[in-house]
Amino acid sequence: MIRNHRGFTLIEVIVVAGIIAVLAGILVPLIFKEIDEAKITRASADIRSITSALIVMKKDTGMWPNLVNGGGACSAGVTLLYGGGVLPAGLAAFGWDQSSLQPLENYLSSDANACYGAQWKGPYLAQVTPDPWGNQYLINATNFSANGPVWIISAGPNGAIETDVTSAVPLGDDIGLRLK
């Protein structure tokens, strides 16, 4: 009596599993590389949006965020503007002054401190979200009134600022744009 057995042998199953493992080993790094590149692209786009919003706000109000005239919450001297997220590490070591911090939303999303009056025609940016790694976007606002560069920057994948406030280009894995 001849039986018709259908199915796979153990060798066939092992060969197929091996082929799947080899393909996964090749494709997974490529997929993760694309995800990392997408995060960098998103951070660059966010920085360009913040830059555009600041330029339009300056055009409307005639002032950069740290140069607001007036008293109380409207006094000049903001040293660091920040977006949503976690404050990146390494700021003091690279000259980032944290003595007077203000959220970017106070200038771009609303005139929260009522500093600009009728000149403020915003919102210029609905919300400043954290960078793709959960860190804050930062602006060294002190240099709006000084001769140094003004950076709009993300700490990048490692979460630590590596760009000195006087640098001509972003350093390390930081992603940034020099506004002035």
Number of C-alpha atoms within 10 A of each C-alpha: 3 4 5 5 6 6 6 8 8 8 9 11 10 11 11 11 12 12 11 12 12 11 11 12 11 11 12 11 11 12 11 11 12 12 12 14 12 13 17 21 14 14 24 19 12 22 24 16 15 22 18 15 20 21 17 15 24 15 13 15 18 15 16 17 28 23 17 18 15 11 9 9 14 18 14 17 18 23 20 22 24 23 22 18 16 15 19 18 14 16 19 11 12 14 13 21 17 15 9 13 16 18 17 23 21 15 26 24 17 18 16 14 13 13 21 21 10 9 13 20 15 16 15 20 18 12 15 21 15 19 26 19 17 18 24 24 30 25 28 24 27 25 19 22 13 9 10 15 20 21 29 24 25 33 30 24 17 14 20 18 26 20 26 18 21 15 15 12 16 20 14 13 17 21 23 24 20 16 15 11
